[in-house]
Amino acid sequence: MAGRGRRILRWLGLAVAVVVAVIIVAGVGGYLYLKRSTLPQGSGTLRVAGLHHPVEVIRDSHGIPTIEARDAHDLFFALGVVHAQDRLWQMDFQRRIGRGTLSEVLGRATVEQDEFVRTWGFYRAAREAYRNLDPASKRVVDDYVAGINAYLKTDPPLPVEFRLLGYRPTPWRPADVLVWAKLQSFELSANWDSELERYRLLARGLSKRRIAQLLPPYPKDAPTVLSGADVSQGNVSRADAEQAEAVLRAGRSFPEALAASNDWVVSGRYTTTGKPFLANDPHLGLQAPSIWYLVHLKSPGIDATGASFPGLPAVVIGHNRHIAWGVTNVGADVEDLYVMHDVDGGRAYIYRGKVRPYRVHHETIEVKGAKPVHLSVRESVYGPVISDVEKVSGGRSLSLRWTSLAPKDGTIGAFLGVEKADNWRQFNAALRSYVAPSQNFVYADKEGNTGYVAPGKFPIRKKGDTGLYPMPGNGSWDWRGWVPYRDWPRTFNPREGFVVTANNRVTPKDYPYTLSLEWADPYRAERIRQMIEEVTNSGRKLSRKDMERIQLDQKSLLFESFRPVIEDMHPLTGDGETWRKRLLRWDGKVSPSSREAALFEGWYARLTRLPAKEVGEEHWDHPRYILNALEHGDRACGTRKECLAYAARAFDRTLEGFGGNVPRWGDIHKTVIDHPVLSKSPLARFADRTLSHGGDESTVNVGSYDPSSFEMTAGPSYRQVVSLADLGDSRFVMPMGESGNLLSSHYDDLLPLWQDGRYLPMRGGRKGSGERLLLEP
């Protein structure tokens, strides 16, 4: 489920005009001047119109704030101020992505992406979601927006990116908040592109049976999040293939991220404290500045600490005084593509035997340095016709239905409710309004309870509709309703004593609904369970340090699954045989210093080329397909003997490619953290970060990479370990830092901690220490 390179949270390349602007400004602007004129006020008094009472903001030595207010209005108002102080340009860039207005400031380079966004209708959906929010959630959004706008009215120093691009931020609107939630949902909802991938393969002449071999289903014997006892209750043309490729290509203008994460919770009967531990590390795009912002929010009725998204008024992952929670992506199938039967030159379509006109939205994209681009967006009863993003002669219209484009979406309200919940009942009640993207919520409280729930709006499909392929848009394959709230997957104080989720299959065979047929490989879930059981079966108890050790583990079960192949293959060179034996003695720990890791991963990357001619892609990174081919034979390599010979030749060629000197894994496997604008400028050396990293796609401390370059652009974007016995003993960390300003000392001061596997106490600044800012009416 790790994505096809079409995700929003990694940033796109920018226009040459931006580079020119950077060179000019960098030439005339001095470091000290920019530092004085771009860093926000961190101490003293800042007067902002709209507060009821003064609000105290205390930042610790890493710039992590505690915001203490006398009421909820002031708290979320102040959060808007603080987010804007540290991440204003990032927030503005995010809303421009969601609005489809990047080209206004970046020129021609981003027109295709703006067309994609306008066609999907993220901002239209955000406006509708705001109009339909419950009153309490709407107040929070309004208060947050008011805080951002009040800060803008103070004529604050603007981050350098605004100067480089030559514009100033306009006032915020409520839809600017909710559109980022929509884009997060897009980030973590991947079925539309996997449907297109299957559609493309069909058009290349592959059968559904062969496609199932190339994209194998989740293993029957692999772990599910819940056991049964725990659960509450067409033909395709070549033109179609070209069209599918075109739509996928348009989506690839969005940067890459990784839809993977780990979280788990362990009952107090297995811990040294006698109370639960809860761990979470969401895997998302690694970017500068970070996707997350660490914060402690405090007012009457709210005392929440953890990770927030700049641009959204909530602690998304963390704890309050009573409970803790973590999230990983369920990977629920909440998107379907429909092949429409067009008539009247594409102005209408046939649905349930009747001709219906497409609804048409006319969009104008302003382009810096060029004429505006006019776009007509068609919509059917299902939703936008996304194939219009890039038209292909002879292609069919593909219309998208997606839960996040529905008029009502209470997901933001669910998170606001969670951060105030005191117990399991309130926690579940808060999540009742949750729509998408569905997350595996693990739960623990100070009373010693643990739990799990997967909330969301899960469609019920007609029998025979797997959700894996586009279906006819004639009304025969419409969704039949939603999985009822009472039947969402959940468990409370499970008998096993712990719950582990790592994007693996959620429900057992006897669960009455199909949430998805596409799940992440079970390696990470298996490894986490293995390490928990190693401790508990020995009679020992798990400590907080054990939880951290599990979170940082880099033993590769991908390697272990390929060990039988390594045992059975026979390299043709003496050097190959020597290294084959060395790999068999290796412990499988993919550390940055390991040469065995570099050889294994290099060999595996070469194996991903196995079906290249058949699938029309250079790399096919689906390990269970590759493993099955090598162990049993496959049309791409022949009999089992021939496939093992193929693996042996790939092994020898990997060694040859290293020139006889196998490097350390960290020498070739780099975490690349880019800035969206400055990485394309002479300031890239100051803005971007590249560092060695261990792991692979199967390790708990994940290290997924592009097989063509070994670059890692997504990974653990945040880590937390919460102790319910003593919340003060909890820990968190993220890459980069709190500030989005590269001239700030907090731009990347957390990066060494993150890289070395170290943590910070899970709190913000405290009175009597750190930088103190008083926000006054």
Residue pairs with C-beta under 8 A, 6 or more apart in sequence:
1 190
1 259
1 260
1 329
1 331
1 503
1 518
1 519
1 520
2 258
2 259
2 260
2 520
2 621
2 697
2 704
3 190
3 256
3 257
3 258
3 259
3 714
4 190
4 193
4 194
4 197
4 248
4 251
4 252
5 252
5 256
6 193
6 248
6 251
6 252
6 254
6 256
7 187
7 254
7 255
7 256
7 257
7 258
7 259
7 285
7 714
8 97
8 183
8 186
8 187
8 254
8 255
8 257
9 187
9 255
9 257
9 284
9 285
9 287
9 291
9 714
10 254
10 255
10 256
10 257
10 285
10 287
10 674
10 713
10 714
11 255
11 287
11 674
11 675
11 676
11 679
12 109
12 110
12 113
12 253
12 254
12 255
12 676
13 109
13 680
14 106
14 109
14 110
14 676
14 677
14 680
15 106
15 107
15 108
15 109
15 110
15 368
16 109
17 106
17 107
17 368
17 369
18 106
18 107
18 164
18 165
18 677
18 680
18 681
19 680
19 681
19 682
21 164
21 165
21 166
22 164
22 677
22 678
22 681
22 682
22 683
23 681
23 682
25 160
25 163
25 164
26 681
26 682
26 683
29 163
31 743
34 160
34 743
35 743
36 157
37 157
38 157
38 158
38 159
38 160
38 163
38 741
38 743
39 157
39 741
39 743
39 744
40 85
40 86
40 156
40 157
40 741
41 85
41 156
41 773
42 59
42 85
42 771
42 773
43 771
43 772
43 773
44 773
44 774
45 773
45 774
45 775
45 776
46 81
46 154
46 773
46 774
46 775
46 776
47 154
47 775
47 776
47 777
48 77
48 81
48 147
48 150
48 151
48 153
48 154
48 775
48 776
48 777
49 150
49 153
49 777
50 77
50 146
50 147
50 150
50 777
51 74
51 77
51 78
51 150
51 775
51 776
51 777
52 70
52 71
52 73
52 74
52 777
53 69
53 70
53 71
53 74
53 777
54 774
54 775
54 776
54 777
55 67
55 68
55 69
55 70
55 74
55 75
55 77
55 78
55 774
55 775
56 66
56 67
56 68
56 69
56 767
56 772
56 773
56 774
56 775
57 65
57 66
57 67
57 68
57 78
57 81
57 82
57 765
57 772
57 773
57 774
57 775
58 65
58 66
58 68
58 764
58 765
58 766
58 767
58 769
58 770
58 771
58 772
58 773
59 65
59 66
59 738
59 764
59 765
59 770
59 771
59 772
59 773
60 66
60 763
60 764
60 765
60 766
60 769
60 770
61 770
62 737
62 738
62 746
62 749
62 750
62 760
63 86
63 737
63 738
63 739
63 744
63 745
63 746
63 749
63 771
64 294
64 295
64 296
64 738
64 760
64 763
64 764
64 765
65 82
65 295
65 296
65 738
65 764
65 765
66 295
66 296
66 298
66 763
66 764
66 765
66 766
67 75
67 78
67 79
67 82
67 295
67 296
67 297
67 298
67 764
68 298
68 299
69 75
69 77
69 78
69 298
69 299
70 299
70 300
71 299
71 300
72 139
72 140
72 143
72 299
72 300
72 301
72 302
73 139
73 143
74 299
75 297
75 298
75 299
75 302
76 140
76 143
76 144
76 147
76 313
77 143
77 144
77 146
77 147
77 150
78 147
78 775
79 144
79 147
79 295
79 297
79 308
79 313
80 143
80 144
80 145
80 146
80 147
80 148
80 149
80 150
80 151
80 172
80 313
81 147
81 148
81 150
81 151
81 775
82 295
83 91
83 148
83 293
83 308
83 310
83 311
84 91
84 147
84 148
84 151
84 152
84 156
85 151
85 156
86 293
86 310
86 738
86 739
86 740
86 741
86 746
87 289
87 293
87 310
87 311
87 739
87 740
88 156
88 158
88 159
88 169
88 740
89 158
89 159
89 161
89 162
89 740
90 289
90 310
90 311
90 740
91 148
91 310
91 311
92 162
92 169
93 102
93 161
93 676
94 180
94 183
94 310
94 311
95 172
95 176
95 179
95 180
95 311
96 102
96 104
96 105
97 113
97 117
97 183
98 117
98 122
98 123
98 126
98 176
98 179
98 180
98 182
98 183
99 117
99 122
99 123
99 176
99 179
100 113
100 114
100 115
100 116
100 117
100 118
100 122
100 123
100 363
100 365
101 114
101 365
101 366
102 110
102 113
102 114
103 109
103 110
103 111
103 114
103 365
103 366
103 367
103 368
103 373
104 167
104 366
104 367
104 368
105 165
105 166
105 167
105 368
106 165
106 368
107 367
107 368
107 369
107 370
108 367
108 369
108 370
110 253
111 365
111 367
111 373
112 250
112 253
112 390
113 253
113 254
114 365
114 373
115 250
115 365
115 373
115 375
115 389
116 250
116 251
116 253
116 254
116 389
117 123
118 361
118 363
118 365
118 375
118 377
119 375
119 377
119 384
119 385
119 386
119 388
119 389
120 186
120 384
120 386
120 400
120 405
121 361
121 377
121 379
121 383
121 384
121 405
122 179
122 182
122 183
122 186
123 175
123 179
124 361
125 179
125 182
125 404
125 405
125 406
125 407
125 409
126 175
126 176
126 177
126 178
126 179
126 181
126 182
127 175
127 178
128 407
128 408
129 178
129 181
129 182
129 407
129 408
129 409
130 138
130 141
130 174
130 175
130 177
130 178
131 407
132 407
132 408
132 409
133 141
133 410
133 412
133 413
134 410
134 413
134 433
136 413
136 416
137 410
137 412
137 413
137 416
138 174
140 313
140 412
140 416
141 174
141 177
141 178
141 313
141 412
142 174
143 313
144 177
144 313
145 172
145 173
145 174
145 176
145 177
148 172
149 171
149 172
152 169
152 171
152 172
158 168
158 169
159 740
159 741
160 741
160 742
160 743
161 677
161 678
162 168
162 169
164 677
164 678
164 681
165 677
176 311
177 311
177 312
177 313
177 412
178 409
178 412
180 309
180 311
180 312
181 312
181 409
181 411
181 412
182 404
182 409
184 309
184 437
185 404
185 411
185 436
185 437
186 404
187 257
187 259
187 284
187 437
188 259
188 329
188 331
188 437
189 332
189 334
189 335
189 402
189 404
189 436
189 437
190 259
190 331
190 518
191 333
191 334
191 335
191 336
191 467
191 516
191 518
192 335
192 336
192 337
192 386
192 400
192 402
193 248
193 251
194 215
194 468
194 518
195 335
195 336
195 337
195 467
195 468
195 469
195 470
196 244
196 247
196 248
196 337
196 398
196 470
197 215
197 244
197 248
198 211
198 215
198 468
198 469
199 236
199 240
199 241
199 244
199 337
199 469
199 470
200 241
200 244
200 245
200 248
200 616
201 211
201 214
201 615
202 208
202 211
202 236
202 241
202 469
203 236
203 237
203 238
203 240
203 241
203 242
203 244
204 241
204 614
204 615
204 616
206 214
206 614
206 615
208 469
210 635
213 625
213 628
213 634
214 611
214 614
214 615
214 620
214 622
214 625
215 622
215 625
216 622
216 624
216 625
216 628
217 517
218 504
218 505
218 517
218 518
218 519
218 522
219 522
219 624
222 504
222 505
222 522
222 525
222 526
223 500
223 504
223 505
223 522
223 525
223 526
223 529
224 504
224 505
224 506
224 507
224 508
225 440
225 452
225 454
225 489
225 499
225 500
225 501
225 504
225 505
225 506
225 507
225 525
226 452
226 489
226 491
226 494
226 499
226 506
226 507
226 508
227 496
227 508
228 508
228 509
228 510
228 511
229 495
230 491
230 494
230 495
230 496
231 489
231 490
231 491
231 507
231 508
231 510
231 511
232 486
232 487
232 488
232 489
232 490
232 491
233 486
233 487
233 512
234 339
234 469
234 470
234 471
234 472
237 394
239 392
239 393
239 394
239 395
239 396
240 395
240 396
242 392
242 394
242 395
243 387
243 392
243 394
243 395
243 396
243 398
246 387
246 389
246 390
246 391
246 392
246 395
247 386
247 387
247 389
247 390
247 398
249 390
250 389
250 390
255 285
255 713
256 285
256 713
256 714
257 284
257 285
257 713
257 714
258 283
258 284
258 285
258 702
258 704
258 714
258 715
259 283
259 329
259 331
259 503
260 283
260 328
260 329
260 502
260 503
260 520
260 524
260 702
260 704
261 280
261 281
261 282
261 283
261 284
261 327
261 328
261 329
261 502
261 503
262 279
262 280
262 281
262 283
262 328
262 500
262 501
262 502
262 524
262 528
262 551
262 700
262 702
263 278
263 279
263 280
263 281
263 326
263 327
263 328
263 440
263 442
263 501
264 278
264 279
264 442
264 498
264 499
264 500
264 501
264 528
264 532
264 550
265 276
265 277
265 278
265 279
265 326
265 442
265 443
265 444
265 450
265 451
265 452
265 498
265 499
266 276
266 277
266 278
266 450
266 497
266 498
266 532
266 542
266 547
267 276
267 448
267 450
267 493
267 497
267 498
268 274
268 275
268 276
268 448
268 724
268 725
269 497
270 497
270 498
270 532
270 535
270 536
270 541
270 542
271 277
271 541
271 542
271 543
271 725
272 541
272 542
272 543
272 544
273 544
273 723
273 724
273 725
273 726
274 448
274 725
275 446
275 448
275 723
275 724
275 725
276 324
276 444
276 445
276 448
276 449
276 450
276 724
277 444
277 542
277 544
277 547
277 721
277 722
277 723
277 724
278 319
278 324
278 325
278 326
278 442
278 443
278 444
278 450
278 720
278 721
278 722
278 724
279 326
279 547
279 550
279 551
279 719
279 720
279 721
279 722
280 317
280 326
280 327
280 328
280 442
280 718
280 719
280 720
281 551
281 701
281 716
281 717
281 718
281 719
281 720
282 317
282 327
282 328
282 716
282 717
282 718
283 702
283 704
283 714
283 715
283 716
283 717
284 291
284 714
284 717
285 291
285 713
285 714
285 717
286 671
286 672
286 673
286 712
286 713
286 714
286 715
286 717
286 735
287 673
287 674
287 675
287 676
287 736
288 673
288 674
288 675
288 679
288 687
288 688
288 689
288 736
288 740
288 742
288 747
288 748
289 310
289 675
289 736
289 737
289 739
289 740
289 747
290 717
290 734
290 735
290 736
290 737
291 309
291 717
292 307
292 308
292 309
292 717
292 718
292 734
293 307
293 308
293 309
293 310
293 738
294 306
294 307
294 308
294 732
294 734
294 738
294 764
295 305
295 306
295 307
295 308
295 315
295 764
296 304
296 305
296 763
296 764
296 765
297 303
297 304
297 305
297 315
297 419
301 420
302 320
302 419
302 420
303 320
303 321
304 315
304 318
304 319
304 320
304 419
304 420
305 315
305 318
305 319
305 320
305 727
305 730
305 762
305 763
305 764
306 315
306 316
306 317
306 318
306 319
306 720
306 732
306 762
307 315
307 316
307 317
307 318
307 718
307 720
307 732
307 734
308 314
308 315
308 316
309 316
310 740
312 412
313 412
313 416
314 412
314 415
314 416
314 419
315 415
315 419
316 327
316 415
317 325
317 326
317 327
317 718
317 720
318 324
318 325
318 419
318 720
318 722
318 732
318 762
319 325
319 722
319 727
319 730
319 762
320 419
320 420
320 421
321 446
321 727
322 421
322 422
322 423
322 445
322 446
323 421
323 422
323 423
323 427
323 443
323 444
323 445
323 446
324 443
324 444
324 445
324 722
324 724
324 727
324 730
325 418
325 427
325 441
325 442
325 443
325 444
326 441
326 442
326 720
327 439
327 440
327 441
327 442
328 439
328 440
328 501
328 502
328 503
329 437
329 438
329 439
329 440
329 503
330 437
330 438
330 439
330 440
330 454
330 456
330 503
330 506
330 515
330 516
331 438
331 503
331 516
331 518
331 519
331 520
332 436
332 437
332 438
332 454
332 456
332 458
332 515
332 516
333 459
333 467
333 514
333 515
333 516
333 517
333 518
334 402
334 403
334 404
334 436
334 437
334 438
334 456
334 457
334 458
334 459
335 400
335 401
335 402
335 403
336 382
336 400
336 401
336 402
336 459
336 461
336 467
336 470
336 471
336 479
337 386
337 398
337 399
337 400
337 470
337 471
338 380
338 382
338 398
338 399
338 400
338 401
338 470
338 471
338 472
338 473
338 477
339 396
339 397
339 398
339 470
339 471
339 472
339 473
340 349
340 380
340 385
340 396
340 397
340 398
340 399
340 473
341 349
341 350
341 472
341 473
341 474
342 348
342 349
342 396
342 397
343 349
343 350
343 355
344 355
344 357
346 358
346 378
346 397
347 357
347 358
348 355
348 356
348 357
348 358
349 355
349 356
349 358
349 380
349 397
349 473
350 356
350 474
351 380
351 381
351 473
351 474
351 475
352 474
352 475
353 475
356 380
356 381
358 378
358 379
358 380
358 385
359 378
359 379
359 380
360 376
360 377
360 378
360 379
361 376
361 377
361 379
362 374
362 375
362 376
362 377
363 374
363 375
363 376
363 377
364 372
364 373
364 374
364 375
365 372
365 373
365 374
365 375
366 372
367 373
376 388
377 384
377 385
377 388
378 384
378 385
378 388
378 397
379 385
379 399
380 397
380 399
380 473
382 399
382 400
382 401
382 473
383 399
383 400
383 401
383 402
383 405
384 399
384 400
384 405
385 397
385 398
385 399
385 400
386 398
386 399
386 400
387 395
387 396
387 397
387 398
388 397
398 470
399 473
401 479
402 436
403 435
403 436
403 456
403 457
403 459
404 435
404 436
404 437
406 435
406 457
408 435
409 435
409 436
410 433
410 434
410 435
411 433
411 434
411 435
411 436
413 430
413 433
414 430
414 431
414 432
414 433
414 434
414 455
416 430
417 426
417 429
417 430
417 431
417 433
418 427
418 430
418 431
418 441
420 426
420 430
421 427
421 429
421 430
423 445
423 447
423 449
424 443
424 445
424 449
424 451
424 492
427 441
427 443
427 451
427 453
428 453
428 490
431 441
431 453
431 455
432 455
432 485
434 455
434 456
434 457
435 456
435 457
436 456
436 457
437 456
438 454
438 455
438 456
438 458
438 515
439 454
439 455
439 456
440 452
440 454
440 501
440 503
440 506
441 452
441 453
441 454
441 455
442 450
442 451
442 452
442 499
442 501
443 449
443 450
443 451
443 452
443 453
444 450
444 451
444 722
444 724
445 724
446 724
446 725
446 727
448 724
449 492
449 493
450 492
450 493
450 494
450 498
450 499
451 490
451 491
451 492
451 493
451 494
451 499
452 489
452 490
452 491
452 494
452 499
452 501
453 488
453 489
453 490
454 488
454 489
454 490
454 506
454 515
455 488
456 488
457 482
458 482
458 483
458 488
458 513
458 515
459 479
459 480
459 481
459 482
459 483
460 479
460 480
460 481
460 482
460 483
460 513
461 467
461 477
461 479
461 480
461 514
462 476
462 477
462 478
462 480
465 471
465 477
466 517
467 514
467 516
467 517
468 517
468 518
471 477
483 513
483 515
487 512
487 513
489 506
489 507
489 511
489 515
491 499
497 536
498 532
500 525
500 528
500 529
500 532
501 525
502 520
502 522
502 524
502 525
502 528
502 700
503 519
503 520
503 524
503 525
504 519
504 520
504 521
504 522
504 524
504 525
505 519
505 522
506 515
506 519
507 513
507 515
521 558
521 623
521 624
521 697
521 698
523 556
523 557
523 558
523 561
523 697
523 698
523 699
524 557
524 698
524 699
524 700
524 702
526 557
527 553
527 555
527 557
527 698
527 699
527 700
528 550
528 700
531 549
531 550
531 553
531 700
532 542
532 550
535 541
535 542
535 546
536 542
544 721
544 723
544 729
544 731
547 721
548 721
548 731
548 757
548 759
550 700
551 700
551 701
551 716
551 719
551 721
552 700
552 701
552 757
553 699
553 700
553 701
554 589
554 590
554 591
554 694
554 695
554 699
554 700
554 701
554 703
555 587
555 588
555 589
555 590
555 699
556 588
556 589
556 590
556 597
556 600
556 695
556 696
556 698
556 699
557 588
557 698
557 699
558 604
558 623
558 696
558 697
558 698
559 586
559 588
559 590
559 600
559 696
559 698
560 588
561 623
561 627
562 600
562 604
562 627
562 630
563 584
564 631
565 627
565 630
565 631
565 644
565 647
566 580
566 583
566 584
567 584
568 644
569 580
569 644
569 645
569 647
569 648
569 651
570 577
570 644
570 645
570 648
571 577
571 579
571 580
571 648
571 651
571 652
572 648
572 649
572 652
573 652
573 655
575 652
575 655
575 660
576 648
576 651
576 652
576 655
579 599
579 651
579 655
579 662
580 651
582 596
583 596
583 599
583 600
586 594
586 596
586 597
586 600
589 597
590 597
590 600
590 601
590 665
590 694
590 695
590 696
590 699
590 703
591 597
591 665
591 666
591 694
592 664
592 665
592 666
592 669
592 692
592 693
592 694
593 664
593 665
593 666
594 664
594 665
594 694
595 662
595 663
595 664
595 665
597 665
597 694
597 696
598 658
598 662
598 663
598 664
598 665
598 667
598 668
598 669
599 654
599 655
599 658
599 662
601 665
601 669
601 696
601 705
601 710
602 654
602 657
602 658
602 668
602 710
603 650
603 651
603 654
604 623
604 626
604 696
604 707
605 619
605 707
605 708
605 710
606 650
606 653
606 654
607 626
607 630
607 647
607 650
608 619
608 620
608 621
608 626
608 707
609 618
609 619
609 620
610 620
610 626
610 629
610 634
610 636
610 637
610 646
611 620
611 625
611 634
611 636
612 618
612 619
612 620
614 635
614 636
618 708
619 707
619 708
620 626
621 697
621 707
623 697
623 698
628 634
629 636
629 637
629 643
630 637
630 640
630 643
630 644
630 646
630 647
631 640
632 640
633 639
633 640
633 642
633 643
634 643
637 643
637 646
638 646
655 662
665 694
666 692
666 693
666 694
667 692
668 710
669 692
669 693
669 694
669 703
669 705
669 710
669 712
670 690
670 691
670 692
670 693
670 710
670 711
670 712
671 689
671 690
671 691
671 692
671 693
671 712
671 713
671 715
671 755
672 688
672 689
672 690
672 711
672 712
672 713
673 688
673 689
673 690
673 691
673 713
673 735
673 736
673 751
674 684
674 687
674 688
674 713
675 684
675 687
675 688
675 742
678 684
678 686
678 687
678 688
678 742
679 687
679 688
681 687
683 742
686 742
687 742
689 736
689 748
689 751
691 751
691 755
692 755
693 703
693 712
693 715
693 755
694 701
694 703
695 701
695 702
695 703
695 715
696 702
696 703
696 704
696 705
697 703
697 704
697 705
701 716
701 757
702 715
702 716
703 712
703 715
704 712
704 714
704 715
705 711
705 712
706 713
716 735
716 754
717 734
717 735
718 732
718 733
718 734
719 731
719 732
719 733
719 734
719 754
719 759
720 730
720 731
720 732
720 762
721 730
721 731
721 732
721 759
722 730
722 762
723 729
723 730
727 762
728 761
728 763
730 761
730 762
731 759
731 760
731 761
731 762
732 759
732 760
732 762
733 750
733 753
733 754
733 758
733 759
733 760
734 750
734 754
735 750
735 751
735 754
735 755
736 747
736 748
736 750
736 751
737 744
737 746
737 747
737 748
737 749
737 750
737 751
738 746
738 750
739 745
739 746
739 747
740 747
741 747
750 760
752 758
753 759
753 760
765 771
765 772
